[in-house]
Structure formats: structure tokens, C-alpha cells
Amino acid sequence: MEEREIHLRDYIRIIKKRRFTVCTFFIITFLVVFIGTFTAAPVFRASTKVLIEKSEANPLGQSYPIHFMDPEFLETQVQIIKSLSVADRVVKLLALDTKYRSDFIREDHSLPVLGGILGWFSELKDVALKVAGINITDESFGETEGGGKTAAEMIAHIISSGLEVEPLMNSRVVTISFMSENPVLAGLIADKAAKAYIDELLDMRMQSSGYAIEWMTGKAGEEREKLARSENMLQTYVRENDIVTIEDRVAIIPQKLAELGTRLTSAEAERKEMEALYEIMREATPEEAETMPVVTASKVLQAIQEEILRLEQKLTEISEKYGKKHPVMKRVEGELKGMREKKTYEILKIVKSVANEYELAKINEENLRWLLERTKTEAVNLKEKFIQYGILKREVDTNKHLYDALLTKIKEQRIMEKIQPVSVSIIDKAETPEFPAKPRKMLNILLAVVLGLFGGAGLAFFIEYLDNTIKSPEETEEKLGVPVLGVIPFLKNGNMAVEKVVFNEPSSSSAESYRGVRVSVMLSLAEQPPKTILVTSMSAGEGKTTTAANLAVSFAHAGQKVLLIDSDLRRPRLHKVFGLDNSEGLSTFLAGTAVDASFISKGPVTGLHIITSGPLAPTPSELLNSERMNHLIGKMTKEFDIVLLDSPPVTSATDTMILKRIMQQTIVVVRAGKTTYEMAEKGLKRLQSIDSKIPGIVINAADLDKDFYSYYGYDGYYDNSGDSISISNSEGSAEASYVKK
């Protein structure tokens, strides 16, 4: 559902509705401010202006202001001005504890306006501590032996809390102000506060500088002794370890290590090559070794091989001329055999030389490796010594640097001891004020009016926001989406029975309201008026029984035959309303102990019949859900024009959910100012979840004197002659009339 647009008249309606709250808040606010303003003693304000700049000292001792924005610096100066130390100086400069004692401390030992609130809380704290048996002494306030503060200390606290320090925007000018009932005293304190601030800066500078020089002097003596000890240790170490020679050796060792590493790599490669060659030649026969490169490269072996070839060729040539036993043949064969033996010998000799070279390569590699390891060990030892030397030397350098720096700082501190880092100049001295600064009567009254009006309006809107109960019909229809059948006014006459107001007072506005609800219900169905109507509410005490009884009488007055059934078998009330016997009723019929028509009673109006609840049943839900209940309603709808059921509240029991299945319409009664929208929405959802037809809701016990009822058009009028009476709303949802017979 589309949300309704809020108009200005809605806000006006809330203010009119809560006008008592607005007026009360306004009157209280205005009176408090008015009384406080016109009873407060006049207070005078005096101000002095000072220029505060940060200075930087140069080596010549001159000081130049630095012009830059530094919020932290300025805030620091503000806190110094407002400190107790500055306030103590002001007290001493003006002798306030003797000359102006009465302006701060009354004869009854009460504090003036500026310190009254602080003193009141302090006294309250002391009393609470004494009652609790706790004895606490606050040394920060300089309490005397008797447990109280001296007059000077009390006045210093008042001045410290009363000083107002305000830096002027986009400048280095600061305004120091003080307020007092004595205008002369206000001017004196403002002026002396500026002077006391300058004196405090000088004292702080001197104290800080003296402490710094004293500390640095003592520290310089310690550093001097440390420097001497470290220099002696370094000299002793240099002498014992010959550090000068070590420095040269340390520079040479890296080159030596690199060279040895290169030679070791070559020797290792050579050894591996000779080892491989040696292993091959050692396993080979002379014939196999003859083909190896190292053998074939031998000049001697080449010459022998050429001689063997020559002899073999010669032997081939002479074998064609001579026989095998010829002396020439034997001689050549002998020479060939000798050369072959010589060749074998030469091969074995080469193999032996390879073995010798392999052994020599191994020895060379081992020697280089040993030399490299020894060089590494020597390098490590030298490095350790040199590291220790570096440690001792750095310690000497550090101690010397610290000692020299301390000496320099001591000299600078003594030169700059009297140079002020903050430059303060008084621009305007305070003048004795002629007119009081407080109270500002017209401004206070204006603020009281504005605060009272807006505060009251805000409070009214806040209370309206917290009030989530059903009130106006239009708002109810908007939030719940269900039309309002009628508004029943609150019966202010306590002696009148609300359940029988239509019967006892047929000409009253309440009776006319019920007739309006009757007409709305009869027009809720387009085809034909409903014959069975269920009346329920969200919770107890909202007026469902009252509505059911009065509607039944109203229907009877209209000439219809009406049956009113009290189906609330848990907390029945209709028998009390009409003064009927309840020994038999709906429960006895449903239980089967009563016969038809024996439990139906006649009402006080012609055409009205009533079925009371009967004795309380242990299981009302089972009885109402029985076939006998369906049979009863079906039979009664044939005999009566209207059947009205007063059922239990929706949120209290499930009986209503059972009964609504056999009823055509369900009227929901809510109580104005009691039933919340959340409760109503929850109950309506339960009813609508089972397709319950709800023509609308009835707002009961509405105070028609409230503005929002007349604002929305719900206005009843009553003719004293009793001839005519009506109640209607601006939407035309209900309209009824009654003509007295």
C-alpha cells in the first residue's frame, strides 16, 4: 500500500494534540531562564592582548621570530597561561589572599559565582567520603595540616578556572580575559596574568636550562672516563697483536686465496686426466697401448716403427732370392725381432712415465689443497683479530663523538641559557569594564523563548513518535489497510453501564455510534447483508463484549430478530451483562447435556435472544470445533435474521480461528490509546491467513475531545430533544440515524 504523504497540517495536528506538553515545557524553560537571568549578580569581563611567537636562537645569541602556524605550540601556551603556577603568581603579585580576599571567599566560606559550582561538588565529595569512612587527602591542592586549603590556594584555583584564553584566528595574538563581580579586580587580574605568564616562561627556561647543564656536565664526566678506558684497551690490543702488520696481511690474503684456488682447480683437472689415462694404459696390452695417442706421439717409438717397416720390407725382398735358412734371411729376421722387442720396451717405458706423471699430479694437488686450507685458516684468524680491533676502534670513536657532542652542547646551553624560545609582547592592557558581560538579559530571554518553543515542539513530536497505539481512524486505515467501521466514544459517565448503553441511553452519542457501526456492517456485502457476524479483539479489555452486546441491541431496535451467542468459553461475561442464568448454555449444548431451545434466553429488547456460555469447559477448543457447533449455527441462521458471536481475543486463544470458519463476517474491536499497531497487525494477519472476511475494525473508547478526531471529521452532535442523533466521518464510511418512537 502506498504510503500517505505527510503535510504541514499533520505537524500542526500533532502540536495541537500535544499543546499541553509544548506549553508546559515552554513555561518551565522560560521561567528557569528568566529567574536565573534576573537573580544572577552582574559579572564584568576585562581582557588583555598579547603577541606570542616562537623564536629560534642563532649561534650569535640573537633571536628571530618564526612566522608559521603551529596549533600545538599555541595550545601549549594557552595551557601554561591557565595553569595553577601562573595563577599562584597572580595571587602573589596582587596579594589577593589579603587585599581582595572578600571578593573570592565569603564570610560563610562560600565561593563566588565563578567557583560556586566547583566548590559545591567538592563539598559534596568530602561529605560522601566522610560518610563512607574514607579519609583521602589531595596533595595537588596544597592542603594544610588541618586538612583544608589555604586562602591563596583556593583563590589560585578560582583564577585558574576563570581565566579565558582565546587565540585570535589567523594571527599570533592571544586574548587573556577574566570575569569578576568587581570590575577593577577583573582588569587587574587580566593584566597580571599576562605578566605572570612571561615570568613563568623565564623561570621554566632557567630551570630547564640549569637542569640540562647539570645533567650534561655529569654525563660528560662519565663519557670522558669511558673514552679513556676504551683508548687504553685499543692501544693494548694493537700492541699485543701487531695490528699494523695484520692490516697488510689482510690486504694480501684475498689475492693469495684467489691464486691458490685457480692453481688447485688446474691441478685437480690435471690429476683427473692423468688418472684416467693411467687406468686405461695399465689394463691394456702393449699391442693395445700402441694405438693410444700418448704412445703414438713418441718420436722414439715412431723411429722404431719406421725401422721395423723397413726391415719387414727388406725381408720380403730378399725372401724372393734366398731361402729361410739363408744367413742373410736369418740376420734380417734377427734384426726385425730385436726392433720389435725394443718397441715393446719403449711402450712399457711410456706407460711407466704416465704412472709417474699421475703420482706427481696427485702430490701436487694435495700440496695445493693443504696450502689453500692453511691460508683460509690464517685468513679467519686474521679476520677475527681485525674484527675485534674494529670493535674496539668503533667504541673509541663513539665515546669520543659523544664526549665531544656533550662538550659542544654544554657550551651552547650556557650561551643560550638566557635566550627565551618564546617571544611574548603585551599589545593592549586591560581596561576597567564599565558594563557587565553577564547576564545578557535580552539574549537569554530570546534564547529561552526559542528553546522553549522548539524544545517543546521536539518533545511533542518525540512523545508522538513513542506513542504507537491506535488513535485516529485515517491513520489506522493507512497503516492496517482495513477500513474503520466506526468510532465508539469513551463513556465519561462512570455510573452508566457501557455494555447496555444502546438500551439504557438510546439517544446518546455512544448509542448512535453503535448504530453507525451496524449500518456499515450491513452495507459491507454488496449482494446481501451478512447473517453471521463474529466479534473479536486483539487482547482482553478492548471492548469486544461491549460492542457485541450493543450491536445486538441496535440490530433488535432496527426490527430484526437477533441471536447473541457468548462463545467465549474461557472468560464469559454476557450472562453478567444481561443478568441471566448461566447454568445452561453453549457449553452444555455442545457437550450434549442440553436440548434445543432450552438454553436460549430472551433479551431485554424485543427480537433479541441470547445464548450464554454455560459452565466453563475444560476443552473449549474441541467443543467449538465440533459438528454440533456447525449444526447450531446452521440452524440458528434459519431462525434468526442476525447471529452475533462474542468470541475470545485473537492473540489469547485459537477459539476465534475455529469460529471464523463458520461465520460470514468478522468485526475486530480495538481500544484507542491501548491497542498498538503491531498487535493489531499481528492479529489481522492471523485472521487473514485463513481467508477471514473482515469488513473493518471498530475503534472503541475514543476520546472525541482529542483534536485528531475532530481534525479527521469525526464529530458527533446530540439534539437535546432526542429526536435526531448521528455520528459520521469525513470519508462517509458510516452514517446512521435513529428516530425515537
Secondary structure, DSSP 8 states (H G I E B T S, - for coil): -------HHHHHHHHHHTHHHHHHHHHHHHHHHHHHHHHS--BEEEEEEEEEEEEEE-TTS-EEEE----HHHHHHHHHHHTSHHHHHHHHHHHTTTTTSHHHHS-TTS---HHHHHHHHHHHHHHHHHHHTT-----GGGTB-TTSSB-HHHHHHHHHHHH-EEEE-TTSSEEEEEEEESSHHHHHHHHHHHHHHHHHHHHHHHHHHHHHHHHHHHHHHHHHHHHHHHHHHHHHHHHHHHTHHHHHHHHHHHHHHHHHHHHHHHHHHHHHHHHHHHHHHHHHS-HHHHTTSHHHHT-HHHHHHHHHHHHHHHHHHHHTTTS-TTSHHHHHHHHHHHHHHHHHHHHHHHHHHHHHHHHHHHHHHHHHHHHHHHHHHHHHHHHHHHHHHHHHHHHHHHHHHHHHHHHHHHHHHHHHSTT--SEEEEEEE-----SS--B--HHHHHHHHHHHHHHHHHHHHHHHHHH--B---HHHHHHHH---EEEEEE----TTS-GGGHHHH-TTSHHHHHHHHHHHHHHTSSSSS--SEEEEEESSTTSSHHHHHHHHHHHHHHTT--EEEEE--SSS--HHHHHT---SSSHHHHHHT-S-TTTTEEE-SSTTEEEE---S--S-HHHHHTSHHHHHHHHHHHHH-SEEEEE---TTT-SHHHHHGGG-SEEEEEEETTTSBHHHHHHHHHHHHTTT----EEEEEEE-TTSHHHHHTT-EEEE-TTSS-EEEE-TT-S--------
